[in-house]
Amino acid sequence: MRIAVNTRFLLPGRLEGFGVYTDELMKRMTVENPDDSFTFYFDRKFDSRYKYSENVHLQSLFPPARHPVLFYIWYQLRLKRKLLATKPDVFFSPDSFMPLGMHIPSVITIHDTAYLRFPKYIGKSNLNYYQRYMPKFVEEAAHIITVSEFSKKEICDFYQVDPGRVTVIYNGVSSRFKPVGKDARAKTQHQYSDGKPYFLYVGAIHPRKNLARLIEAFDLFRKTTKSDMQLLIAGHQSWHFNDMLNAYEAAKHKGDIRITGYIPYEDLPRVVGSARALTYVSLYEGFGLPVVESMACGTPVLTSSADSSGAVLAEVAGEAALTVDPESIEAIADGMRQLYEDASMHDRLCDLGLANSKRYNWGKSADQTYQVLKEVT
């Protein structure tokens, strides 16, 4: 097969979300299928590290697509023209966007439908783009991949899609996420938290991530336990993050809350593995990759309950996490207290999480994705 791939999120030193997903899938798929030809299309100068094998060809098409007007130019003009000229057997887009009207079989991955659930938290121009083009992408795609049963139901319900056109392929977890030793933990805590134990959040700084309540819950936890625990919030600022900043400024223990910004993907495993627990009480997710990455490190997870908007997190975590109502500051604080005080619970969740993380394998994800690409040609 000749496979064209949208790889605009393969950004060296800035891998997260779509970039991690693309990297983990394609570095396996390309090596395991040497008789196929893969052309990766970037929206800026590419990095040669992403030439995973000899059957990979890298191409840059400008302009960089980081705004709806540029989305249109890149996908519907530049990329479309290139694909029509080269006529690949299939086009794969890990970020759900695609050129329209090509008559080339296209497979898109839709990770979630947050733009439909939380439209007020998306910039107006971006929201307009989603509202105008996502129904067209869904209609024209030969097949849709998504990352959880929860997201499949959302896609089918919102867009009236035949469930047979949507395949659930879970994300995996990189082998670099594994338990860390005592020395590495001490070094990491010295670097990030003044040598003190910490709770950790990893992900975008965005209202649906529920960070304002997490900060308020941490304040309440510190008040009731008198511990020296810290809270690390790691991730880039996305849209509408003022609620989180206001909660931080109002926190009595803001001196023990570290807003680190983006932590390089290469350093993330030791930061995750050195945490007392991951505190990931998001209001809505398509999968929640930090949950399984933390479990693979033997780090207990506090996350959202199945009877909340975070239903997918309960799907992914199974019985291996402590779940709470994400809309209750008291419940989140009590979850923190349990993971701080109850050593037996802490250790039990370490073991359960390690076992649960083995359900998620990027090699399996790559194989299943390749089969979908093969079936639509």
Contacts in CASP RR format, 6 or more apart in sequence:
PFRMAT RR
TARGET T0000
AUTHOR 0000-0000-0000
METHOD contacts of the structure
MODEL  1
MRIAVNTRFLLPGRLEGFGVYTDELMKRMTVENPDDSFTFYFDRKFDSRY
KYSENVHLQSLFPPARHPVLFYIWYQLRLKRKLLATKPDVFFSPDSFMPL
GMHIPSVITIHDTAYLRFPKYIGKSNLNYYQRYMPKFVEEAAHIITVSEF
SKKEICDFYQVDPGRVTVIYNGVSSRFKPVGKDARAKTQHQYSDGKPYFL
YVGAIHPRKNLARLIEAFDLFRKTTKSDMQLLIAGHQSWHFNDMLNAYEA
AKHKGDIRITGYIPYEDLPRVVGSARALTYVSLYEGFGLPVVESMACGTP
VLTSSADSSGAVLAEVAGEAALTVDPESIEAIADGMRQLYEDASMHDRLC
DLGLANSKRYNWGKSADQTYQVLKEVT
1 33 0 8 1.000
1 36 0 8 1.000
1 37 0 8 1.000
1 89 0 8 1.000
1 90 0 8 1.000
1 373 0 8 1.000
1 374 0 8 1.000
1 377 0 8 1.000
2 36 0 8 1.000
2 37 0 8 1.000
2 39 0 8 1.000
2 86 0 8 1.000
2 88 0 8 1.000
2 89 0 8 1.000
2 90 0 8 1.000
3 36 0 8 1.000
3 37 0 8 1.000
3 38 0 8 1.000
3 39 0 8 1.000
3 88 0 8 1.000
3 89 0 8 1.000
3 90 0 8 1.000
3 91 0 8 1.000
3 92 0 8 1.000
3 373 0 8 1.000
4 38 0 8 1.000
4 39 0 8 1.000
4 41 0 8 1.000
4 83 0 8 1.000
4 86 0 8 1.000
4 88 0 8 1.000
4 90 0 8 1.000
4 91 0 8 1.000
4 92 0 8 1.000
5 22 0 8 1.000
5 26 0 8 1.000
5 38 0 8 1.000
5 39 0 8 1.000
5 40 0 8 1.000
5 41 0 8 1.000
5 91 0 8 1.000
5 92 0 8 1.000
5 93 0 8 1.000
5 94 0 8 1.000
6 41 0 8 1.000
6 79 0 8 1.000
6 91 0 8 1.000
6 92 0 8 1.000
6 93 0 8 1.000
6 94 0 8 1.000
6 95 0 8 1.000
6 97 0 8 1.000
6 98 0 8 1.000
7 22 0 8 1.000
7 26 0 8 1.000
7 40 0 8 1.000
7 41 0 8 1.000
7 42 0 8 1.000
7 46 0 8 1.000
7 50 0 8 1.000
7 94 0 8 1.000
8 41 0 8 1.000
8 42 0 8 1.000
8 43 0 8 1.000
8 44 0 8 1.000
8 65 0 8 1.000
8 74 0 8 1.000
8 95 0 8 1.000
9 15 0 8 1.000
9 17 0 8 1.000
9 18 0 8 1.000
9 19 0 8 1.000
9 22 0 8 1.000
9 94 0 8 1.000
9 95 0 8 1.000
10 19 0 8 1.000
10 22 0 8 1.000
10 23 0 8 1.000
10 40 0 8 1.000
10 42 0 8 1.000
10 46 0 8 1.000
10 47 0 8 1.000
10 50 0 8 1.000
11 19 0 8 1.000
12 47 0 8 1.000
12 49 0 8 1.000
13 264 0 8 1.000
13 265 0 8 1.000
13 266 0 8 1.000
14 262 0 8 1.000
15 23 0 8 1.000
15 265 0 8 1.000
16 203 0 8 1.000
16 235 0 8 1.000
16 236 0 8 1.000
16 262 0 8 1.000
16 265 0 8 1.000
17 289 0 8 1.000
18 94 0 8 1.000
18 95 0 8 1.000
18 111 0 8 1.000
19 94 0 8 1.000
20 174 0 8 1.000
20 265 0 8 1.000
20 289 0 8 1.000
21 94 0 8 1.000
21 109 0 8 1.000
21 111 0 8 1.000
21 171 0 8 1.000
22 94 0 8 1.000
22 95 0 8 1.000
23 50 0 8 1.000
24 171 0 8 1.000
24 172 0 8 1.000
24 174 0 8 1.000
24 362 0 8 1.000
24 365 0 8 1.000
24 366 0 8 1.000
25 94 0 8 1.000
25 362 0 8 1.000
25 365 0 8 1.000
25 366 0 8 1.000
25 369 0 8 1.000
26 38 0 8 1.000
26 40 0 8 1.000
26 50 0 8 1.000
26 52 0 8 1.000
26 366 0 8 1.000
27 52 0 8 1.000
28 362 0 8 1.000
28 363 0 8 1.000
28 366 0 8 1.000
28 367 0 8 1.000
29 38 0 8 1.000
29 366 0 8 1.000
29 369 0 8 1.000
29 370 0 8 1.000
30 36 0 8 1.000
30 38 0 8 1.000
30 52 0 8 1.000
30 53 0 8 1.000
30 55 0 8 1.000
30 56 0 8 1.000
31 52 0 8 1.000
31 53 0 8 1.000
32 366 0 8 1.000
32 367 0 8 1.000
32 370 0 8 1.000
33 55 0 8 1.000
33 370 0 8 1.000
34 53 0 8 1.000
34 54 0 8 1.000
34 55 0 8 1.000
35 55 0 8 1.000
36 55 0 8 1.000
37 55 0 8 1.000
37 57 0 8 1.000
38 55 0 8 1.000
38 56 0 8 1.000
38 57 0 8 1.000
39 56 0 8 1.000
39 57 0 8 1.000
39 58 0 8 1.000
39 59 0 8 1.000
39 86 0 8 1.000
39 88 0 8 1.000
40 46 0 8 1.000
40 50 0 8 1.000
40 56 0 8 1.000
40 57 0 8 1.000
40 58 0 8 1.000
40 59 0 8 1.000
41 59 0 8 1.000
41 60 0 8 1.000
41 61 0 8 1.000
41 79 0 8 1.000
41 82 0 8 1.000
42 58 0 8 1.000
42 59 0 8 1.000
42 60 0 8 1.000
42 61 0 8 1.000
43 60 0 8 1.000
43 61 0 8 1.000
43 62 0 8 1.000
43 63 0 8 1.000
43 64 0 8 1.000
43 65 0 8 1.000
43 74 0 8 1.000
44 60 0 8 1.000
44 62 0 8 1.000
44 64 0 8 1.000
45 60 0 8 1.000
46 58 0 8 1.000
46 59 0 8 1.000
46 60 0 8 1.000
48 58 0 8 1.000
50 56 0 8 1.000
50 58 0 8 1.000
51 58 0 8 1.000
59 82 0 8 1.000
61 74 0 8 1.000
61 78 0 8 1.000
61 79 0 8 1.000
61 82 0 8 1.000
62 78 0 8 1.000
63 70 0 8 1.000
63 73 0 8 1.000
63 74 0 8 1.000
63 78 0 8 1.000
64 70 0 8 1.000
64 74 0 8 1.000
65 71 0 8 1.000
65 73 0 8 1.000
65 74 0 8 1.000
65 75 0 8 1.000
67 125 0 8 1.000
68 125 0 8 1.000
68 126 0 8 1.000
68 128 0 8 1.000
68 129 0 8 1.000
69 125 0 8 1.000
71 97 0 8 1.000
71 129 0 8 1.000
72 129 0 8 1.000
75 97 0 8 1.000
75 98 0 8 1.000
75 99 0 8 1.000
76 99 0 8 1.000
76 100 0 8 1.000
79 99 0 8 1.000
80 99 0 8 1.000
80 100 0 8 1.000
80 101 0 8 1.000
80 102 0 8 1.000
83 91 0 8 1.000
83 99 0 8 1.000
83 102 0 8 1.000
83 104 0 8 1.000
84 102 0 8 1.000
84 104 0 8 1.000
87 104 0 8 1.000
88 104 0 8 1.000
89 105 0 8 1.000
89 377 0 8 1.000
90 104 0 8 1.000
90 105 0 8 1.000
90 106 0 8 1.000
90 107 0 8 1.000
90 142 0 8 1.000
90 373 0 8 1.000
90 376 0 8 1.000
90 377 0 8 1.000
91 98 0 8 1.000
91 99 0 8 1.000
91 102 0 8 1.000
91 104 0 8 1.000
91 105 0 8 1.000
91 106 0 8 1.000
91 107 0 8 1.000
92 106 0 8 1.000
92 107 0 8 1.000
92 108 0 8 1.000
92 369 0 8 1.000
92 373 0 8 1.000
93 106 0 8 1.000
93 107 0 8 1.000
93 108 0 8 1.000
93 109 0 8 1.000
94 109 0 8 1.000
95 109 0 8 1.000
96 108 0 8 1.000
96 109 0 8 1.000
96 110 0 8 1.000
96 111 0 8 1.000
96 134 0 8 1.000
96 137 0 8 1.000
97 108 0 8 1.000
97 133 0 8 1.000
97 137 0 8 1.000
98 106 0 8 1.000
98 108 0 8 1.000
98 137 0 8 1.000
98 140 0 8 1.000
98 141 0 8 1.000
99 106 0 8 1.000
100 133 0 8 1.000
100 136 0 8 1.000
100 137 0 8 1.000
100 140 0 8 1.000
101 140 0 8 1.000
105 142 0 8 1.000
105 376 0 8 1.000
105 377 0 8 1.000
106 140 0 8 1.000
106 141 0 8 1.000
106 142 0 8 1.000
107 141 0 8 1.000
107 142 0 8 1.000
107 143 0 8 1.000
107 144 0 8 1.000
107 145 0 8 1.000
107 372 0 8 1.000
107 373 0 8 1.000
107 376 0 8 1.000
108 137 0 8 1.000
108 141 0 8 1.000
108 144 0 8 1.000
108 145 0 8 1.000
109 144 0 8 1.000
109 145 0 8 1.000
109 146 0 8 1.000
109 147 0 8 1.000
110 138 0 8 1.000
110 144 0 8 1.000
110 145 0 8 1.000
110 146 0 8 1.000
110 151 0 8 1.000
110 155 0 8 1.000
111 146 0 8 1.000
111 147 0 8 1.000
111 151 0 8 1.000
111 286 0 8 1.000
111 287 0 8 1.000
112 147 0 8 1.000
112 151 0 8 1.000
112 154 0 8 1.000
112 284 0 8 1.000
112 285 0 8 1.000
112 286 0 8 1.000
112 287 0 8 1.000
113 151 0 8 1.000
113 154 0 8 1.000
113 155 0 8 1.000
113 158 0 8 1.000
114 208 0 8 1.000
114 284 0 8 1.000
114 286 0 8 1.000
115 122 0 8 1.000
115 126 0 8 1.000
115 127 0 8 1.000
115 130 0 8 1.000
115 131 0 8 1.000
115 134 0 8 1.000
116 154 0 8 1.000
116 158 0 8 1.000
117 154 0 8 1.000
117 208 0 8 1.000
117 284 0 8 1.000
117 309 0 8 1.000
118 207 0 8 1.000
118 208 0 8 1.000
118 283 0 8 1.000
118 284 0 8 1.000
119 127 0 8 1.000
121 206 0 8 1.000
121 207 0 8 1.000
121 208 0 8 1.000
121 239 0 8 1.000
121 240 0 8 1.000
122 130 0 8 1.000
122 239 0 8 1.000
123 239 0 8 1.000
134 159 0 8 1.000
135 159 0 8 1.000
138 144 0 8 1.000
138 155 0 8 1.000
138 159 0 8 1.000
138 161 0 8 1.000
141 165 0 8 1.000
142 376 0 8 1.000
143 165 0 8 1.000
143 166 0 8 1.000
143 167 0 8 1.000
143 372 0 8 1.000
143 375 0 8 1.000
143 376 0 8 1.000
144 155 0 8 1.000
144 161 0 8 1.000
144 165 0 8 1.000
144 166 0 8 1.000
144 167 0 8 1.000
145 166 0 8 1.000
145 167 0 8 1.000
145 168 0 8 1.000
145 169 0 8 1.000
145 369 0 8 1.000
145 372 0 8 1.000
146 152 0 8 1.000
146 155 0 8 1.000
146 166 0 8 1.000
146 167 0 8 1.000
146 168 0 8 1.000
146 169 0 8 1.000
146 286 0 8 1.000
147 168 0 8 1.000
147 169 0 8 1.000
147 170 0 8 1.000
147 171 0 8 1.000
147 286 0 8 1.000
147 287 0 8 1.000
148 168 0 8 1.000
148 170 0 8 1.000
148 286 0 8 1.000
148 287 0 8 1.000
148 312 0 8 1.000
148 315 0 8 1.000
148 316 0 8 1.000
149 168 0 8 1.000
149 315 0 8 1.000
150 286 0 8 1.000
150 311 0 8 1.000
150 312 0 8 1.000
150 315 0 8 1.000
151 168 0 8 1.000
151 286 0 8 1.000
151 287 0 8 1.000
151 312 0 8 1.000
152 163 0 8 1.000
152 166 0 8 1.000
152 168 0 8 1.000
155 161 0 8 1.000
155 166 0 8 1.000
156 162 0 8 1.000
156 163 0 8 1.000
156 166 0 8 1.000
167 368 0 8 1.000
167 372 0 8 1.000
169 365 0 8 1.000
169 368 0 8 1.000
169 369 0 8 1.000
169 372 0 8 1.000
170 287 0 8 1.000
170 316 0 8 1.000
170 359 0 8 1.000
170 360 0 8 1.000
170 365 0 8 1.000
171 287 0 8 1.000
171 288 0 8 1.000
171 289 0 8 1.000
171 292 0 8 1.000
171 360 0 8 1.000
171 362 0 8 1.000
171 365 0 8 1.000
172 289 0 8 1.000
172 292 0 8 1.000
172 360 0 8 1.000
172 361 0 8 1.000
172 362 0 8 1.000
172 363 0 8 1.000
172 364 0 8 1.000
172 365 0 8 1.000
173 289 0 8 1.000
173 292 0 8 1.000
173 293 0 8 1.000
173 295 0 8 1.000
173 296 0 8 1.000
173 357 0 8 1.000
173 360 0 8 1.000
173 361 0 8 1.000
173 362 0 8 1.000
174 269 0 8 1.000
174 293 0 8 1.000
174 362 0 8 1.000
176 266 0 8 1.000
176 269 0 8 1.000
177 268 0 8 1.000
177 269 0 8 1.000
177 272 0 8 1.000
177 273 0 8 1.000
177 293 0 8 1.000
177 294 0 8 1.000
177 296 0 8 1.000
177 297 0 8 1.000
177 357 0 8 1.000
178 269 0 8 1.000
178 296 0 8 1.000
178 297 0 8 1.000
179 273 0 8 1.000
179 297 0 8 1.000
179 298 0 8 1.000
179 354 0 8 1.000
180 188 0 8 1.000
180 269 0 8 1.000
180 270 0 8 1.000
180 273 0 8 1.000
180 274 0 8 1.000
180 297 0 8 1.000
184 270 0 8 1.000
184 274 0 8 1.000
185 273 0 8 1.000
185 274 0 8 1.000
186 195 0 8 1.000
188 270 0 8 1.000
188 271 0 8 1.000
188 273 0 8 1.000
188 274 0 8 1.000
189 195 0 8 1.000
189 196 0 8 1.000
189 197 0 8 1.000
189 198 0 8 1.000
189 274 0 8 1.000
192 198 0 8 1.000
192 232 0 8 1.000
192 258 0 8 1.000
192 260 0 8 1.000
192 271 0 8 1.000
192 274 0 8 1.000
193 230 0 8 1.000
193 232 0 8 1.000
193 258 0 8 1.000
194 230 0 8 1.000
196 228 0 8 1.000
196 229 0 8 1.000
196 230 0 8 1.000
196 256 0 8 1.000
197 228 0 8 1.000
197 229 0 8 1.000
197 230 0 8 1.000
197 276 0 8 1.000
198 229 0 8 1.000
198 230 0 8 1.000
198 231 0 8 1.000
198 232 0 8 1.000
198 258 0 8 1.000
198 274 0 8 1.000
198 275 0 8 1.000
198 276 0 8 1.000
199 218 0 8 1.000
199 229 0 8 1.000
199 230 0 8 1.000
199 231 0 8 1.000
199 232 0 8 1.000
199 275 0 8 1.000
199 276 0 8 1.000
199 277 0 8 1.000
199 278 0 8 1.000
199 279 0 8 1.000
199 302 0 8 1.000
199 336 0 8 1.000
199 339 0 8 1.000
200 231 0 8 1.000
200 232 0 8 1.000
200 234 0 8 1.000
200 271 0 8 1.000
200 272 0 8 1.000
200 275 0 8 1.000
200 277 0 8 1.000
200 278 0 8 1.000
200 279 0 8 1.000
200 294 0 8 1.000
200 299 0 8 1.000
201 209 0 8 1.000
201 211 0 8 1.000
201 214 0 8 1.000
201 231 0 8 1.000
201 232 0 8 1.000
201 233 0 8 1.000
201 234 0 8 1.000
201 278 0 8 1.000
201 279 0 8 1.000
201 280 0 8 1.000
202 234 0 8 1.000
202 235 0 8 1.000
202 263 0 8 1.000
202 268 0 8 1.000
202 271 0 8 1.000
202 272 0 8 1.000
202 278 0 8 1.000
202 280 0 8 1.000
202 290 0 8 1.000
202 293 0 8 1.000
203 209 0 8 1.000
203 234 0 8 1.000
203 235 0 8 1.000
203 236 0 8 1.000
203 290 0 8 1.000
204 235 0 8 1.000
204 236 0 8 1.000
204 237 0 8 1.000
204 238 0 8 1.000
205 211 0 8 1.000
205 233 0 8 1.000
205 235 0 8 1.000
205 236 0 8 1.000
205 237 0 8 1.000
205 238 0 8 1.000
205 241 0 8 1.000
205 244 0 8 1.000
206 238 0 8 1.000
206 239 0 8 1.000
206 240 0 8 1.000
206 241 0 8 1.000
207 239 0 8 1.000
207 240 0 8 1.000
207 241 0 8 1.000
207 243 0 8 1.000
207 244 0 8 1.000
207 283 0 8 1.000
208 282 0 8 1.000
208 283 0 8 1.000
208 284 0 8 1.000
209 282 0 8 1.000
209 283 0 8 1.000
210 281 0 8 1.000
210 282 0 8 1.000
210 283 0 8 1.000
210 304 0 8 1.000
210 326 0 8 1.000
211 233 0 8 1.000
211 241 0 8 1.000
211 243 0 8 1.000
211 244 0 8 1.000
211 247 0 8 1.000
212 243 0 8 1.000
212 244 0 8 1.000
212 246 0 8 1.000
212 247 0 8 1.000
213 247 0 8 1.000
213 281 0 8 1.000
213 326 0 8 1.000
213 327 0 8 1.000
213 329 0 8 1.000
213 332 0 8 1.000
214 231 0 8 1.000
214 233 0 8 1.000
214 279 0 8 1.000
214 281 0 8 1.000
214 332 0 8 1.000
215 231 0 8 1.000
215 233 0 8 1.000
215 244 0 8 1.000
215 247 0 8 1.000
215 248 0 8 1.000
215 251 0 8 1.000
215 257 0 8 1.000
216 247 0 8 1.000
216 251 0 8 1.000
216 329 0 8 1.000
217 281 0 8 1.000
217 329 0 8 1.000
217 330 0 8 1.000
217 332 0 8 1.000
217 333 0 8 1.000
217 336 0 8 1.000
218 231 0 8 1.000
218 251 0 8 1.000
218 253 0 8 1.000
218 257 0 8 1.000
218 279 0 8 1.000
218 333 0 8 1.000
218 336 0 8 1.000
219 251 0 8 1.000
219 252 0 8 1.000
219 253 0 8 1.000
220 329 0 8 1.000
220 330 0 8 1.000
220 333 0 8 1.000
221 227 0 8 1.000
221 229 0 8 1.000
221 333 0 8 1.000
221 336 0 8 1.000
221 337 0 8 1.000
221 340 0 8 1.000
222 229 0 8 1.000
222 252 0 8 1.000
222 253 0 8 1.000
222 256 0 8 1.000
223 252 0 8 1.000
224 333 0 8 1.000
224 337 0 8 1.000
225 337 0 8 1.000
225 340 0 8 1.000
225 341 0 8 1.000
227 340 0 8 1.000
228 256 0 8 1.000
229 256 0 8 1.000
229 276 0 8 1.000
229 336 0 8 1.000
229 340 0 8 1.000
230 256 0 8 1.000
230 257 0 8 1.000
230 258 0 8 1.000
231 256 0 8 1.000
231 257 0 8 1.000
231 258 0 8 1.000
231 279 0 8 1.000
232 258 0 8 1.000
232 260 0 8 1.000
232 271 0 8 1.000
232 275 0 8 1.000
233 244 0 8 1.000
233 257 0 8 1.000
233 258 0 8 1.000
233 259 0 8 1.000
233 260 0 8 1.000
233 261 0 8 1.000
234 260 0 8 1.000
234 261 0 8 1.000
234 262 0 8 1.000
234 263 0 8 1.000
234 268 0 8 1.000
234 271 0 8 1.000
235 260 0 8 1.000
235 261 0 8 1.000
235 262 0 8 1.000
235 263 0 8 1.000
236 261 0 8 1.000
236 262 0 8 1.000
237 261 0 8 1.000
248 254 0 8 1.000
248 257 0 8 1.000
248 259 0 8 1.000
251 257 0 8 1.000
263 271 0 8 1.000
268 293 0 8 1.000
269 293 0 8 1.000
269 297 0 8 1.000
272 278 0 8 1.000
272 290 0 8 1.000
272 293 0 8 1.000
272 294 0 8 1.000
272 297 0 8 1.000
272 299 0 8 1.000
273 294 0 8 1.000
273 297 0 8 1.000
273 298 0 8 1.000
273 299 0 8 1.000
275 294 0 8 1.000
275 299 0 8 1.000
276 299 0 8 1.000
276 300 0 8 1.000
276 339 0 8 1.000
276 340 0 8 1.000
276 346 0 8 1.000
277 299 0 8 1.000
277 300 0 8 1.000
277 301 0 8 1.000
277 302 0 8 1.000
277 336 0 8 1.000
277 339 0 8 1.000
277 346 0 8 1.000
278 290 0 8 1.000
278 291 0 8 1.000
278 294 0 8 1.000
278 299 0 8 1.000
278 300 0 8 1.000
278 301 0 8 1.000
278 302 0 8 1.000
278 303 0 8 1.000
279 302 0 8 1.000
279 332 0 8 1.000
279 336 0 8 1.000
280 288 0 8 1.000
280 290 0 8 1.000
280 291 0 8 1.000
280 294 0 8 1.000
280 301 0 8 1.000
280 302 0 8 1.000
280 303 0 8 1.000
280 304 0 8 1.000
280 313 0 8 1.000
281 302 0 8 1.000
281 303 0 8 1.000
281 304 0 8 1.000
281 324 0 8 1.000
281 326 0 8 1.000
281 332 0 8 1.000
282 288 0 8 1.000
282 303 0 8 1.000
282 304 0 8 1.000
282 310 0 8 1.000
282 313 0 8 1.000
282 326 0 8 1.000
283 304 0 8 1.000
283 308 0 8 1.000
283 309 0 8 1.000
283 310 0 8 1.000
283 326 0 8 1.000
283 327 0 8 1.000
284 309 0 8 1.000
284 310 0 8 1.000
285 310 0 8 1.000
285 312 0 8 1.000
285 313 0 8 1.000
286 312 0 8 1.000
287 312 0 8 1.000
287 316 0 8 1.000
288 312 0 8 1.000
288 313 0 8 1.000
288 316 0 8 1.000
291 301 0 8 1.000
291 303 0 8 1.000
291 313 0 8 1.000
291 316 0 8 1.000
291 317 0 8 1.000
291 321 0 8 1.000
292 316 0 8 1.000
292 317 0 8 1.000
292 356 0 8 1.000
292 357 0 8 1.000
292 360 0 8 1.000
293 357 0 8 1.000
294 300 0 8 1.000
294 301 0 8 1.000
295 301 0 8 1.000
295 317 0 8 1.000
295 320 0 8 1.000
295 321 0 8 1.000
295 353 0 8 1.000
295 354 0 8 1.000
295 356 0 8 1.000
295 357 0 8 1.000
296 353 0 8 1.000
296 354 0 8 1.000
296 357 0 8 1.000
298 350 0 8 1.000
298 353 0 8 1.000
298 354 0 8 1.000
299 350 0 8 1.000
300 321 0 8 1.000
300 322 0 8 1.000
300 339 0 8 1.000
300 345 0 8 1.000
300 346 0 8 1.000
300 349 0 8 1.000
300 350 0 8 1.000
300 353 0 8 1.000
301 317 0 8 1.000
301 320 0 8 1.000
301 321 0 8 1.000
301 322 0 8 1.000
301 349 0 8 1.000
301 353 0 8 1.000
302 321 0 8 1.000
302 322 0 8 1.000
302 323 0 8 1.000
302 324 0 8 1.000
302 332 0 8 1.000
302 335 0 8 1.000
302 336 0 8 1.000
302 339 0 8 1.000
303 310 0 8 1.000
303 313 0 8 1.000
303 314 0 8 1.000
303 317 0 8 1.000
303 321 0 8 1.000
303 322 0 8 1.000
303 323 0 8 1.000
303 324 0 8 1.000
304 310 0 8 1.000
304 311 0 8 1.000
304 313 0 8 1.000
304 314 0 8 1.000
304 323 0 8 1.000
304 324 0 8 1.000
304 325 0 8 1.000
304 326 0 8 1.000
305 314 0 8 1.000
305 323 0 8 1.000
305 324 0 8 1.000
305 325 0 8 1.000
305 326 0 8 1.000
306 314 0 8 1.000
306 315 0 8 1.000
306 323 0 8 1.000
307 325 0 8 1.000
308 325 0 8 1.000
308 326 0 8 1.000
308 327 0 8 1.000
309 326 0 8 1.000
310 326 0 8 1.000
313 321 0 8 1.000
313 323 0 8 1.000
314 321 0 8 1.000
314 323 0 8 1.000
317 323 0 8 1.000
317 356 0 8 1.000
318 356 0 8 1.000
319 352 0 8 1.000
319 356 0 8 1.000
320 349 0 8 1.000
320 352 0 8 1.000
320 353 0 8 1.000
320 355 0 8 1.000
320 356 0 8 1.000
321 349 0 8 1.000
321 353 0 8 1.000
322 335 0 8 1.000
322 338 0 8 1.000
322 339 0 8 1.000
322 345 0 8 1.000
322 349 0 8 1.000
324 331 0 8 1.000
324 332 0 8 1.000
324 334 0 8 1.000
324 335 0 8 1.000
325 331 0 8 1.000
325 332 0 8 1.000
326 332 0 8 1.000
338 345 0 8 1.000
339 345 0 8 1.000
339 346 0 8 1.000
339 349 0 8 1.000
END
